[in-house]
């Protein structure tokens, strides 16, 4: 899938809200790539390495913004979790 096609598919999505929902419903902390894979799956996009990489690049600044806002955080392994989860115990 070309970058423009992928951007068209996910471009109209509220990526911030979708990312929070992905982390909220996750059973464990997730890497940026795992979040990207889940976003691709929810949109019916192919989960190719290229697509996941492109989506991951779009999600990375969103995750950083959410971290600064105190909504998500990183655990010791570098995986993201929604703030309601005690990341120290994971």
N, CA, C and O atoms as a GROMACS GRO file, in nm:
protein
  360
    1UNK      N    1   0.085  -0.118   0.000
    1UNK     CA    2   0.000   0.000   0.000
    1UNK      C    3   0.090   0.124   0.000
    1UNK      O    4   0.184   0.133   0.079
    2UNK      N    5   0.060   0.216  -0.089
    2UNK     CA    6   0.139   0.339  -0.100
    2UNK      C    7   0.111   0.430   0.020
    2UNK      O    8   0.006   0.422   0.084
    3UNK      N    9   0.207   0.516   0.047
    3UNK     CA   10   0.196   0.608   0.160
    3UNK      C   11   0.071   0.694   0.148
    3UNK      O   12  -0.001   0.713   0.246
    4UNK      N   13   0.045   0.745   0.030
    4UNK     CA   14  -0.073   0.831   0.011
    4UNK      C   15  -0.203   0.755   0.035
    4UNK      O   16  -0.296   0.808   0.095
    5UNK      N   17  -0.208   0.630  -0.012
    5UNK     CA   18  -0.328   0.549   0.011
    5UNK      C   19  -0.347   0.524   0.160
    5UNK      O   20  -0.458   0.534   0.212
    6UNK      N   21  -0.238   0.492   0.227
    6UNK     CA   22  -0.245   0.465   0.370
    6UNK      C   23  -0.287   0.590   0.446
    6UNK      O   24  -0.370   0.583   0.537
    7UNK      N   25  -0.228   0.704   0.410
    7UNK     CA   26  -0.267   0.830   0.475
    7UNK      C   27  -0.414   0.862   0.451
    7UNK      O   28  -0.481   0.917   0.538
    8UNK      N   29  -0.464   0.827   0.332
    8UNK     CA   30  -0.605   0.852   0.303
    8UNK      C   31  -0.695   0.765   0.392
    8UNK      O   32  -0.798   0.812   0.440
    9UNK      N   33  -0.656   0.641   0.412
    9UNK     CA   34  -0.735   0.548   0.493
    9UNK      C   35  -0.736   0.590   0.640
    9UNK      O   36  -0.841   0.593   0.703
   10UNK      N   37  -0.619   0.623   0.693
   10UNK     CA   38  -0.611   0.657   0.836
   10UNK      C   39  -0.616   0.806   0.862
   10UNK      O   40  -0.626   0.849   0.978
   11UNK      N   41  -0.610   0.886   0.757
   11UNK     CA   42  -0.603   1.031   0.772
   11UNK      C   43  -0.722   1.095   0.839
   11UNK      O   44  -0.708   1.193   0.912
   12UNK      N   45  -0.840   1.040   0.815
   12UNK     CA   46  -0.962   1.098   0.872
   12UNK      C   47  -0.992   1.046   1.011
   12UNK      O   48  -1.089   1.088   1.075
   13UNK      N   49  -0.909   0.955   1.058
   13UNK     CA   50  -0.928   0.896   1.190
   13UNK      C   51  -0.875   0.989   1.297
   13UNK      O   52  -0.775   1.058   1.277
   14UNK      N   53  -0.942   0.992   1.410
   14UNK     CA   54  -0.890   1.064   1.525
   14UNK      C   55  -0.784   0.972   1.587
   14UNK      O   56  -0.814   0.890   1.674
   15UNK      N   57  -0.660   0.986   1.540
   15UNK     CA   58  -0.552   0.896   1.581
   15UNK      C   59  -0.523   0.906   1.731
   15UNK      O   60  -0.483   0.807   1.792
   16UNK      N   61  -0.542   1.021   1.788
   16UNK     CA   62  -0.519   1.037   1.932
   16UNK      C   63  -0.619   0.952   2.010
   16UNK      O   64  -0.581   0.877   2.101
   17UNK      N   65  -0.746   0.964   1.975
   17UNK     CA   66  -0.849   0.886   2.043
   17UNK      C   67  -0.833   0.738   2.017
   17UNK      O   68  -0.850   0.656   2.107
   18UNK      N   69  -0.802   0.701   1.893
   18UNK     CA   70  -0.783   0.561   1.858
   18UNK      C   71  -0.666   0.501   1.935
   18UNK      O   72  -0.673   0.387   1.981
   19UNK      N   73  -0.557   0.577   1.949
   19UNK     CA   74  -0.440   0.530   2.022
   19UNK      C   75  -0.474   0.508   2.169
   19UNK      O   76  -0.436   0.406   2.227
   20UNK      N   77  -0.546   0.602   2.228
   20UNK     CA   78  -0.588   0.584   2.367
   20UNK      C   79  -0.678   0.462   2.382
   20UNK      O   80  -0.666   0.387   2.479
   21UNK      N   81  -0.768   0.441   2.286
   21UNK     CA   82  -0.857   0.325   2.292
   21UNK      C   83  -0.778   0.195   2.279
   21UNK      O   84  -0.806   0.098   2.349
   22UNK      N   85  -0.680   0.194   2.191
   22UNK     CA   86  -0.596   0.075   2.173
   22UNK      C   87  -0.526   0.041   2.305
   22UNK      O   88  -0.526  -0.074   2.348
   23UNK      N   89  -0.467   0.141   2.367
   23UNK     CA   90  -0.395   0.117   2.492
   23UNK      C   91  -0.490   0.084   2.607
   23UNK      O   92  -0.458   0.004   2.695
   24UNK      N   93  -0.606   0.146   2.606
   24UNK     CA   94  -0.705   0.122   2.712
   24UNK      C   95  -0.755  -0.022   2.709
   24UNK      O   96  -0.779  -0.082   2.814
   25UNK      N   97  -0.771  -0.077   2.590
   25UNK     CA   98  -0.825  -0.212   2.576
   25UNK      C   99  -0.718  -0.319   2.571
   25UNK      O  100  -0.748  -0.438   2.570
   26UNK      N  101  -0.593  -0.279   2.568
   26UNK     CA  102  -0.483  -0.376   2.564
   26UNK      C  103  -0.472  -0.450   2.696
   26UNK      O  104  -0.499  -0.393   2.802
   27UNK      N  105  -0.434  -0.574   2.688
   27UNK     CA  106  -0.416  -0.654   2.810
   27UNK      C  107  -0.279  -0.633   2.871
   27UNK      O  108  -0.252  -0.677   2.983
   28UNK      N  109  -0.192  -0.566   2.798
   28UNK     CA  110  -0.056  -0.540   2.846
   28UNK      C  111  -0.003  -0.418   2.774
   28UNK      O  112  -0.060  -0.375   2.673
   29UNK      N  113   0.106  -0.360   2.822
   29UNK     CA  114   0.168  -0.248   2.750
   29UNK      C  115   0.208  -0.291   2.609
   29UNK      O  116   0.239  -0.407   2.584
   30UNK      N  117   0.208  -0.195   2.518
   30UNK     CA  118   0.237  -0.224   2.378
   30UNK      C  119   0.346  -0.134   2.326
   30UNK      O  120   0.358  -0.018   2.367
   31UNK      N  121   0.424  -0.186   2.235
   31UNK     CA  122   0.524  -0.104   2.167
   31UNK      C  123   0.453  -0.015   2.065
   31UNK      O  124   0.336  -0.035   2.035
   32UNK      N  125   0.525   0.082   2.014
   32UNK     CA  126   0.469   0.169   1.910
   32UNK      C  127   0.430   0.085   1.789
   32UNK      O  128   0.324   0.107   1.729
   33UNK      N  129   0.513  -0.011   1.753
   33UNK     CA  130   0.483  -0.098   1.639
   33UNK      C  131   0.356  -0.181   1.663
   33UNK      O  132   0.277  -0.200   1.571
   34UNK      N  133   0.338  -0.229   1.785
   34UNK     CA  134   0.216  -0.305   1.816
   34UNK      C  135   0.093  -0.216   1.810
   34UNK      O  136  -0.013  -0.260   1.763
   35UNK      N  137   0.104  -0.093   1.856
   35UNK     CA  138  -0.007   0.003   1.843
   35UNK      C  139  -0.038   0.028   1.696
   35UNK      O  140  -0.154   0.033   1.656
   36UNK      N  141   0.068   0.044   1.616
   36UNK     CA  142   0.050   0.068   1.473
   36UNK      C  143  -0.016  -0.052   1.406
   36UNK      O  144  -0.104  -0.035   1.322
   37UNK      N  145   0.025  -0.172   1.444
   37UNK     CA  146  -0.034  -0.294   1.388
   37UNK      C  147  -0.183  -0.301   1.423
   37UNK      O  148  -0.265  -0.335   1.339
   38UNK      N  149  -0.216  -0.269   1.546
   38UNK     CA  150  -0.356  -0.272   1.590
   38UNK      C  151  -0.438  -0.166   1.516
   38UNK      O  152  -0.552  -0.193   1.477
   39UNK      N  153  -0.383  -0.047   1.496
   39UNK     CA  154  -0.454   0.056   1.422
   39UNK      C  155  -0.478   0.010   1.279
   39UNK      O  156  -0.587   0.029   1.225
   40UNK      N  157  -0.378  -0.052   1.217
   40UNK     CA  158  -0.393  -0.105   1.080
   40UNK      C  159  -0.503  -0.210   1.076
   40UNK      O  160  -0.586  -0.210   0.985
   41UNK      N  161  -0.503  -0.299   1.174
   41UNK     CA  162  -0.604  -0.405   1.181
   41UNK      C  163  -0.744  -0.346   1.194
   41UNK      O  164  -0.837  -0.391   1.126
   42UNK      N  165  -0.760  -0.247   1.280
   42UNK     CA  166  -0.892  -0.186   1.300
   42UNK      C  167  -0.943  -0.114   1.176
   42UNK      O  168  -1.063  -0.097   1.159
   43UNK      N  169  -0.851  -0.072   1.089
   43UNK     CA  170  -0.891  -0.003   0.966
   43UNK      C  171  -0.892  -0.095   0.844
   43UNK      O  172  -0.921  -0.051   0.733
   44UNK      N  173  -0.861  -0.221   0.866
   44UNK     CA  174  -0.861  -0.315   0.755
   44UNK      C  175  -0.745  -0.296   0.659
   44UNK      O  176  -0.751  -0.339   0.544
   45UNK      N  177  -0.640  -0.231   0.706
   45UNK     CA  178  -0.520  -0.210   0.623
   45UNK      C  179  -0.433  -0.335   0.631
   45UNK      O  180  -0.438  -0.408   0.730
   46UNK      N  181  -0.355  -0.358   0.528
   46UNK     CA  182  -0.263  -0.471   0.536
   46UNK      C  183  -0.158  -0.443   0.644
   46UNK      O  184  -0.109  -0.331   0.657
   47UNK      N  185  -0.126  -0.544   0.720
   47UNK     CA  186  -0.029  -0.528   0.829
   47UNK      C  187   0.113  -0.552   0.784
   47UNK      O  188   0.192  -0.614   0.855
   48UNK      N  189   0.145  -0.504   0.665
   48UNK     CA  190   0.280  -0.523   0.614
   48UNK      C  191   0.380  -0.442   0.697
   48UNK      O  192   0.342  -0.346   0.765
   49UNK      N  193   0.503  -0.482   0.691
   49UNK     CA  194   0.607  -0.411   0.765
   49UNK      C  195   0.609  -0.264   0.725
   49UNK      O  196   0.622  -0.176   0.810
   50UNK      N  197   0.595  -0.238   0.596
   50UNK     CA  198   0.597  -0.099   0.549
   50UNK      C  199   0.479  -0.019   0.604
   50UNK      O  200   0.497   0.094   0.650
   51UNK      N  201   0.360  -0.077   0.600
   51UNK     CA  202   0.241  -0.007   0.650
   51UNK      C  203   0.253   0.021   0.800
   51UNK      O  204   0.223   0.131   0.846
   52UNK      N  205   0.298  -0.079   0.874
   52UNK     CA  206   0.314  -0.063   1.019
   52UNK      C  207   0.420   0.043   1.049
   52UNK      O  208   0.404   0.121   1.143
   53UNK      N  209   0.526   0.046   0.971
   53UNK     CA  210   0.631   0.147   0.990
   53UNK      C  211   0.577   0.287   0.965
   53UNK      O  212   0.604   0.379   1.043
   54UNK      N  213   0.500   0.303   0.859
   54UNK     CA  214   0.443   0.434   0.826
   54UNK      C  215   0.346   0.478   0.936
   54UNK      O  216   0.350   0.592   0.982
   55UNK      N  217   0.258   0.387   0.977
   55UNK     CA  218   0.162   0.421   1.082
   55UNK      C  219   0.235   0.452   1.212
   55UNK      O  220   0.200   0.546   1.283
   56UNK      N  221   0.338   0.372   1.243
   56UNK     CA  222   0.418   0.396   1.363
   56UNK      C  223   0.481   0.534   1.364
   56UNK      O  224   0.488   0.599   1.469
   57UNK      N  225   0.526   0.580   1.248
   57UNK     CA  226   0.583   0.715   1.239
   57UNK      C  227   0.476   0.821   1.264
   57UNK      O  228   0.507   0.928   1.316
   58UNK      N  229   0.352   0.792   1.228
   58UNK     CA  230   0.242   0.886   1.254
   58UNK      C  231   0.202   0.884   1.402
   58UNK      O  232   0.165   0.986   1.459
   59UNK      N  233   0.211   0.766   1.464
   59UNK     CA  234   0.170   0.752   1.604
   59UNK      C  235   0.276   0.800   1.702
   59UNK      O  236   0.241   0.844   1.812
   60UNK      N  237   0.400   0.794   1.666
   60UNK     CA  238   0.508   0.829   1.759
   60UNK      C  239   0.492   0.968   1.819
   60UNK      O  240   0.499   0.982   1.941
   61UNK      N  241   0.470   1.073   1.738
   61UNK     CA  242   0.450   1.205   1.798
   61UNK      C  243   0.321   1.215   1.880
   61UNK      O  244   0.313   1.291   1.976
   62UNK      N  245   0.219   1.138   1.841
   62UNK     CA  246   0.094   1.137   1.917
   62UNK      C  247   0.118   1.076   2.054
   62UNK      O  248   0.071   1.129   2.155
   63UNK      N  249   0.192   0.965   2.059
   63UNK     CA  250   0.224   0.902   2.187
   63UNK      C  251   0.308   0.996   2.274
   63UNK      O  252   0.286   1.002   2.395
   64UNK      N  253   0.401   1.067   2.215
   64UNK     CA  254   0.484   1.162   2.291
   64UNK      C  255   0.397   1.273   2.349
   64UNK      O  256   0.416   1.313   2.464
   65UNK      N  257   0.303   1.324   2.271
   65UNK     CA  258   0.212   1.428   2.318
   65UNK      C  259   0.125   1.376   2.432
   65UNK      O  260   0.104   1.446   2.531
   66UNK      N  261   0.075   1.254   2.416
   66UNK     CA  262  -0.007   1.195   2.521
   66UNK      C  263   0.074   1.171   2.648
   66UNK      O  264   0.022   1.183   2.759
   67UNK      N  265   0.202   1.138   2.632
   67UNK     CA  266   0.289   1.120   2.749
   67UNK      C  267   0.309   1.252   2.822
   67UNK      O  268   0.301   1.257   2.945
   68UNK      N  269   0.334   1.358   2.748
   68UNK     CA  270   0.352   1.490   2.809
   68UNK      C  271   0.226   1.535   2.883
   68UNK      O  272   0.234   1.605   2.984
   69UNK      N  273   0.110   1.493   2.832
   69UNK     CA  274  -0.017   1.528   2.894
   69UNK      C  275  -0.051   1.436   3.012
   69UNK      O  276  -0.152   1.456   3.080
   70UNK      N  277   0.032   1.335   3.036
   70UNK     CA  278   0.009   1.244   3.146
   70UNK      C  279  -0.095   1.137   3.118
   70UNK      O  280  -0.143   1.071   3.211
   71UNK      N  281  -0.130   1.118   2.991
   71UNK     CA  282  -0.233   1.019   2.956
   71UNK      C  283  -0.177   0.879   2.936
   71UNK      O  284  -0.246   0.780   2.960
   72UNK      N  285  -0.052   0.871   2.891
   72UNK     CA  286   0.015   0.742   2.872
   72UNK      C  287   0.157   0.753   2.925
   72UNK      O  288   0.206   0.862   2.954
   73UNK      N  289   0.221   0.640   2.938
   73UNK     CA  290   0.359   0.641   2.983
   73UNK      C  291   0.431   0.516   2.935
   73UNK      O  292   0.370   0.422   2.884
   74UNK      N  293   0.561   0.518   2.953
   74UNK     CA  294   0.645   0.405   2.913
   74UNK      C  295   0.682   0.322   3.034
   74UNK      O  296   0.706   0.375   3.142
   75UNK      N  297   0.686   0.190   3.016
   75UNK     CA  298   0.734   0.105   3.124
   75UNK      C  299   0.885   0.084   3.106
   75UNK      O  300   0.947   0.143   3.017
   76UNK      N  301   0.944   0.002   3.190
   76UNK     CA  302   1.089  -0.020   3.185
   76UNK      C  303   1.136  -0.080   3.054
   76UNK      O  304   1.249  -0.057   3.012
   77UNK      N  305   1.049  -0.156   2.987
   77UNK     CA  306   1.086  -0.219   2.860
   77UNK      C  307   1.066  -0.125   2.741
   77UNK      O  308   1.100  -0.161   2.628
   78UNK      N  309   1.012  -0.007   2.765
   78UNK     CA  310   0.989   0.088   2.657
   78UNK      C  311   0.856   0.071   2.586
   78UNK      O  312   0.837   0.123   2.477
   79UNK      N  313   0.764  -0.002   2.649
   79UNK     CA  314   0.631  -0.019   2.592
   79UNK      C  315   0.535   0.082   2.652
   79UNK      O  316   0.552   0.125   2.767
   80UNK      N  317   0.435   0.120   2.574
   80UNK     CA  318   0.339   0.221   2.615
   80UNK      C  319   0.223   0.158   2.692
   80UNK      O  320   0.182   0.046   2.663
   81UNK      N  321   0.172   0.231   2.788
   81UNK     CA  322   0.052   0.189   2.861
   81UNK      C  323  -0.029   0.313   2.893
   81UNK      O  324   0.024   0.422   2.913
   82UNK      N  325  -0.161   0.293   2.897
   82UNK     CA  326  -0.247   0.403   2.937
   82UNK      C  327  -0.216   0.438   3.082
   82UNK      O  328  -0.176   0.350   3.158
   83UNK      N  329  -0.235   0.560   3.120
   83UNK     CA  330  -0.194   0.607   3.253
   83UNK      C  331  -0.263   0.537   3.368
   83UNK      O  332  -0.208   0.533   3.478
   84UNK      N  333  -0.381   0.482   3.347
   84UNK     CA  334  -0.452   0.418   3.458
   84UNK      C  335  -0.383   0.290   3.504
   84UNK      O  336  -0.411   0.240   3.613
   85UNK      N  337  -0.294   0.236   3.422
   85UNK     CA  338  -0.223   0.113   3.457
   85UNK      C  339  -0.096   0.150   3.533
   85UNK      O  340  -0.024   0.242   3.494
   86UNK      N  341  -0.069   0.080   3.641
   86UNK     CA  342   0.054   0.105   3.715
   86UNK      C  343   0.170   0.042   3.638
   86UNK      O  344   0.193  -0.079   3.646
   87UNK      N  345   0.239   0.123   3.565
   87UNK     CA  346   0.346   0.074   3.476
   87UNK      C  347   0.463   0.014   3.552
   87UNK      O  348   0.538  -0.066   3.497
   88UNK      N  349   0.481   0.052   3.679
   88UNK     CA  350   0.594  -0.002   3.754
   88UNK      C  351   0.579  -0.152   3.778
   88UNK      O  352   0.679  -0.223   3.790
   89UNK      N  353   0.457  -0.201   3.783
   89UNK     CA  354   0.433  -0.342   3.813
   89UNK      C  355   0.435  -0.430   3.688
   89UNK      O  356   0.427  -0.552   3.698
   90UNK      N  357   0.444  -0.368   3.574
   90UNK     CA  358   0.436  -0.444   3.449
   90UNK      C  359   0.574  -0.487   3.405
   90UNK      O  360   0.588  -0.552   3.301
   0.00000   0.00000   0.00000
